Amino acid sequence: MYEIAQVFGPVPSRRLGRSLGINNVPPKKCTYACAYCQLGTTLDKQARRAGFYKPDELISQVRRIIDSARATGESIDYLTFVPAGEPTLDIHLGETIHALKPRGIEIAVITNGSLLASEQVRAEVREADLVSVKVDTVDASIWRRINVPHADLGFDAVLRGLEAMAEQFDGHLLTETMLVDGLNSDARSAEDTAAFIGRLAPHVAYIGIPTRPPAKQWVSTPAPVKLAAIVRAFRRRVTTVRGLFGFEGAGFSASGDPERDLLSIAAVHPMRDDAVVELLAKYNANRSVVRKLVDEGELVATTYDGSVYYRTTRSRIKAPF
């Protein structure tokens, strides 16, 4: 039996090019239980920071993959903290970022922004070169329905934390707004959210729709005419607006073991069938590898929007240390 790696990739990212993912929080430990989450429903919602992985072991693993990639001429554009949960829950986040900076690769943190009201959290996150924060809505009732936050979180504090981060951060700030039809897709919601994001003045404001199977089946994508209207509303308020409306592509890296690669990547990045086929081709392997993992309960297949996706099963993901 393989253990799920805490570092995965490099994988193709629509925002960051070739990204080496750092999974610094155990699966589904998050401050939110977002209805659209591609990793399923959050079973362990928490708002208190803690230590999860041993920083030195995580750092060593990242360094080994960087050295291997450089030896084979493979590019890595970002070291990205994008776990199967909320990265700022990790009390070792700042320490880990600091240790990895001398490697000469830019560092990104993909966060839902819920803990940025803490000055300590902001100080740690500011050590990164790029930070992406989630702003799905500025309406508290919609926030509770879409993001389903931990009871200890206050919406006004979350918004203040986002504003403070934008004011204090000198690196590249991105925002991401995930649209759920019937909740944050109407004209009023779009205008209000765009106005708030405009005050944050991000380098890029991304607008996304669920492109992989969401946690809740009722989640649906706004019609193209609504998407176009939302993009126009954002462009009136924000200098650069980009849509995350399509498949980001395949191009996953092979580390030497097809089963390990599939399980590691699918734990935090559900893989579409064609991406799986492309990865297996690098090993001259066929679908029997996938069938074996599905039969053994290691992977689960889900059909969404006409495509099949593979995700590591919850029983397969072990809590570390």
N, C-alpha and C positions, 0 to 999 in steps of 0.2 A: 504494500500500500504506500502510495506517495503522500507526502505532506504538501499542502498548498504553499507555494513559495510566497514570501512577503514582498518580493520584487518581481515584476513581470514586464516582458517586452524586450526591446522597444516595440511599441504598437503605433499604428497610424492614428493621429489625432487631427480633428478638423480645425482645432485652434492652435496646436503646438507642433505640428510637423511630426517628427519621430520622437516619441515620448517614452522614457523609461519610467514605468509606474512604480511608485513606492506605496505599499499597502501597510501603513503604520498603525492601523486600528483594526481589531478583529471584525469579522463579518457582521454587518448590520448593527453595530453599536453606533447609534446616531442620535442626534438631538431631535431629528425629524423622522416621520414615517410617511414620506411623500407618496401621494396616491399614484404618481407616474413613475416611481423608482423602478429602474430596469433590473434591480437585484432582488426584487420581491419585498414583502412587507417587513418592516423593522420589528423584530421581536424583543430587542433589548434597547429600549429608548432611554437615554440618559443625558443629563446636562452637566454633570460633574466630571471634571478632568481626572484622568488617571494614567498610570503607566501600563502599557500593554505588552509591547515587545522590548527586548533588551536592545538599547540603542547601538551598542558596539557590534552586535551580531547583524543588525539591520544595515548598519554602515558598511560592514565588511562584505555583505552580500552585494550591495550596490557597487562597491569598488571592484569586486571580482567581475561583475557583468560589464562594467565600463571597460576594464582592461581587456576582456575577451572581445568586446565589440571593436575596440581600437585595433586589436591584433588582426582582425578580419576585415578591417576597413569599413565597418558598418557605422553609420552616423547616428548620433543621439543629440537631438536639439534641446531637450529639456529633461531634467530629473523632476518628476511630477508627483507630489503628494496627492494621490487620488485613490484613497482606500475604499473598501466596501462599507464605509461608514463616514463619520465626520472627522477629518484629520486634526482639527484643533482640539479634540477631546484628549489627544495625546500630550501629556505633560512634558514629554521629551522632544516635542516638535522643534523648538528653537535650538536645542543642543544638536539635534540631528542635522538640521539645515546648516548650522555653523560648521559642523565637521565635514560636510560635503562640498562646501563652497570652494575649497582649494582645488577641486577636481577640474575646474575650468569649464563646467557646463552650467548653463543657466538653470535656476531652480524655480519651479512653479508650485503654487498651492491652490488646489481647487476646493473651495469651502462654501458651505451654505450661508456663512456669515453670521450664524446665530449666536456665537460666543464672542464676537468682536466688541461687545460692550465692555469687555474686560481689557484694561490697559495692558496687562501682562500678555494676553493673547495677541493683541495688536502688535506689541513690541516683537514678539517671536515671528509673526507672519510677515512683518516688514523686512525681515532678513532675506526674504525671497526676492527674486528678480521680477516675477510676475505673479499676480494674485487674481483669481477669478472668484467673484462673489455672486451669490444667487439673489435675485430680486424678482420674484414671481408676481408680487402684488404689493400695494401699499394700503390694502384694506384688511383690517384685522380678521374679519369674519371669513373672507376668502382665504387668507393665510392659514387659518385653522383648518379649513376644508382641504386645501391643496397640500399643505406641508405637514399638517397634523403634528404640531410641535409638542415637546415635553412640557408638562404642566408648570414647571418652574420658569419657563421663558416668557418674557413679556414683549409684546410686539413693538411698543414704543422704544424699549431698550435696544431691540434688534436694529431698528432703523437708525437710532442714534449711533450705534456701533458702526454701522456701514458708513454713515456720514463722517465719523471720526477717522475711520480707516482711509477714506478717500482724501481727507485733508492732510493726513500725516504721511501717506505712502508716496515715496519718490519713484517707485518702479512702474511697471506697466500694470494698470488696473483694468480688468475686464469685468463686465457684468453678464449674467445669463438669465434670461427670462423664459421659463418653460410654459407653454400655452396649453391650457386644458379647456376644451370647448364648453361653454355654458358657465364657466367660473370667472376666468380672467381674460376672456376673449372679446368682450363687448367694447364699444367705443369709449365709454366713460372710464372703464378700468385701464384700457390702453393709454389714454391720455394722462391719467393720474400717475401710472407707473412710469411712463416716459418722462414726465415732468420731474419726478424724483431722481431718476437715473441721470437726467440732464444735469441736475445739481451735483451729482457725484463726478461728472465729467470724466467718464472712463475713456481709455484709448479706443476701445471697441465695445459696443453693446450688442451682445448676441441674443437672437430670438430663436428659440427652439421649439420643436414639437416632439412627442414621443416617437422614436424610430425603432425601438425595441419593445418587447412585451412589457407593459406596465404592471405595477403591483395590483392595481384595482381594475377589474374588467370594465367598469363603467367609464374609465378615462377615454376620451375621444379627441380627435384632432380637429381644430377649426377648419372650415371650408376655405379653399383658396382665396375667395373674395374677402373673407375676414382677415386672413393672413396679410393680404396686400394692404388692407386698411390699417392694420396694426403697424406694419413696417413704415407706412407713410407717417403715422402718428409719432413714431420713434424718431424718424429722420427730421421732423420739425424741431426736436429737442436735443438730439445727440448728433455729434459730428459724423461719427462712423458707426453704421449699423449693418450687421451681417446676419443672414439667416442660417440656421442649422437644420435644414429641412430634408437632407438626403443622407444616404449611406456614406460613411467616411472612407470606405474602401477596405481592402484586405491588406496585405503587406506585413503581416505579423512575422516577427523574427523567430528563427528556430535555434534552440539552445543545445540540441543534441538528443533530446528524448521527446518523441511526439506525445506520449501520454502525459508527461509532466507539463509540457507546454500547453496542451489543451486544458488541463485542469487548472493551471495557474492563471491563464488569461481569462478563462470563462468564469472564474471566481469573482472577478470584479468588472469584467467587460464581456457580456454575453456575445457570442460569436455567431454571425450569420453563416448559413451553410456554405456559401461559396468561399468565404474566408477560411473556413475549416478545410475545405478541399484544397485550397491553395497552400495552406500550411503543411498539410500532409504530403503534398507533392514534393516539398523540399526534402522529405525523407524517403521519397519513392514509396510511400505508404498509401493505403487505400481506405475506404470507408469501414473496413473491418475493425479498425482502431476505434472509431466512434461507436460502432455497434457494440463492441465489447464494453466500453465505458458506460453506455446507456444500460446494457443488460445487467451490469454489475451495480447499478444504482449510483454511479459516480457523476454522470451527466444526465440532465433532463432536457428533452427537446420540446420546444413550444412554437406554435405557428402564430405569426402576427403579421398582419398587413400583407399576406401572400407569401411570406418568407419563413423559413425554419431557422430558429435560433437555438443555440446550446448554452446552457448555464450549469455551473457546478451545483450539485445538490447540497442542501443545508447539512445533511448528515455527513457529507464528505469533508466539509470545512471544519477543521479542528481549531479550538481556541489555543493560542500559543502560550507557552511558558506558564 
